[in-house]
Amino acid sequence: MLNDNEVYIKSRDWWIEQFSEDVKDLFVLHLGYMFFLNDHYMMSSDYIDAFDCGIQPEDGSQYWVAPFIQDIFNEIITPKRPDITAAIKAYSAMQLS
């Protein structure tokens, strides 16, 4: 009988936790590659917004990082893989804190 309402995988919690960790690792690596190869994806909108409003943007504002990207680095990427953050900081001109 195929469905007899028994749970045959006793360590299902372990497999779910392992899958969760694997998905987090893929997410961190994907973001790391994306920001390493295209650092302008981190850019805050202040620079472009200034041009759209017809005013001169502040010096260096093209290197500002969007606040939500900084939060992603602080809360997700750096605790899991500080080496990725260090490589992006070394390679990029963006002002990650």
N, C-alpha and C positions, 0 to 999 in steps of 0.2 A: 504494500500500500504506500503510495507516494506522499500523501498528506495525512499523517496521523497526529498532528498537533504537537509533535515533539521537537525540541530544539536540539539539533545534532551538532551544532558548532558551539561548544561550551565556552570557547575563548573569543566569542564574537566582540566583546568590548575591546579586547586587545587589537583585533583587526580593524575596528573602526577608528581607534586612536592612531594606529599606524597609518591608515589611509589619510586621516586628517593631517598628520605630520608631513606626509608625502605631498599633499596638495599645498600646504604652506611652503614647503621647500620649492616646489615648482613656481609658485607665485613670487617668491623672493628672487629666484633666479631670472624669471621673466622680466620683472621690474628692473633688476640689476643690469641685464643685457640691454633693455630698452633705454635706460637712462645713460648707460655707458656709451652706446652708439649714437644716441640722439639727445644730447644734453639740453637742447632747446625745448624739449618736452617738459622740463622742470620749470621753465620760465614763468614768472609772475606776469599777469596781464597789465601791470602798471605801465610798462614801457609802451605797448601798443595803444593802451587807453589814452595816454598823453597825446600821441599823434592823432588819434581819432578826435580828440577834443580841440586840436589845433594849437596845443602848447608844446613847448620844448620839454622833453622828459629829463629827469634828474640824471646827472652823470653816474654811470655804473648801474642804472636801474635795469638794463638789459641782462644783468647777471643775478638779479634777485630771484629767489626760489619761491614758488607759490606756497602759501601756508599749509595747504592740505598735503602737498608733496613732502614738506618738511616733517609733518606729523607722521607720514608713512615711513620716512627714514628713521625717525626717533622711536616709533612704537613697534615697527615690524621688521625692517631690514637690518638695522644696526644691532638689535639684541640677538637676532638669529645668525647674521653673517656680517660681523664688523669688517672683515676683509673686503667685502664688496663695497661697503661705504667708503673705506679708505682708498680703494682703487678709483672710485668715481670722483672723490675729492681731489685726488692727485692728478687725474686726467682732465677734469672739467674746470672751466673758468667760473662755473656757477658758485654762488656763495652759500653753500650748505653749512649749517652750524654743527 
